[in-house]
Amino acid sequence: YNNSGAALSEGDGVYVSSGTVAKVGDDNTVGILGVVCEDIAASDYGWVYIEGVFKVKVNGTVDFALLDPVYSAASQKVDDGSSNDVAIGYIVNENPASGASEVYIAIRSTLLSSTTHS
């Protein structure tokens, strides 16, 4: 149930805080519950993937390797995180191109586990 007061778009990462659904943003210290499957209007019901592999955009230029953790950045983008960020997933590309603009990640739902950036 989307009780955030705003629409959620397909592909948005979301988490739950104090019983309210919210979009995952940069400097995320709470992790990710899942990825919105389809647009969900405010005060409406919808579906969220809690596991799977997703193609996402990279914020800036990051040289990722297979199984590197990824962290939320700007809207629907990932980066290599900063202090206290919680990983939302990890790279599943065999060898992503150096500075690739898009990568494949497997999400790490807070329902399953979490990892904090050190």
Salt bridges, closest charged atoms under 4 A:
ASP12 OD2 - LYS23 NZ 3.63
GLU102 OE1 - LYS55 NZ 3.34
GLU102 OE2 - LYS57 NZ 3.30
